[in-house]
Amino acid sequence: MITQKKGLTWAGWGISGLIGLMMTFSASMKLAGPAEFMDQFVGKLGYPQEVALWLGIVELSCVICYLIPRTAILGAVLLTGYLGGAVATHVRIHDNFLGAAIGGVLVWLALYLRDPRLRALLPLRQPLPSSE
């Protein structure tokens, strides 16, 4: 069994919670479709209005998968793809894409901190081989 330090777990869940809140707010804007948001979504980003509902459902589904420990890695993969699409959208219109890119990095950082299995799979440093 892999041991886990409580500080890493708390930090990972803290970052995961912030990501969850940010992405849930974004999904709720797509689901509710207020006029100001839709003006930006359709006018600036260039998406058809009817796509907003479906993107909100997909985004919320990805967040739910990410926040459930058993499906967290699948959720991280899905959120990475979703945020990659956000980066591509902003690059296409020559807009600042840094927020979506940082979000994608934070998704994996949080999961890396909260899940010892992922840290065992992707160690930051390897022990040196013994010279016996």
Helices and strands as residue ranges (DSSP letters): H 6-32, H 35-38, I 39-44, H 51-67, G 69-71, H 72-92, H 98-114, H 116-121
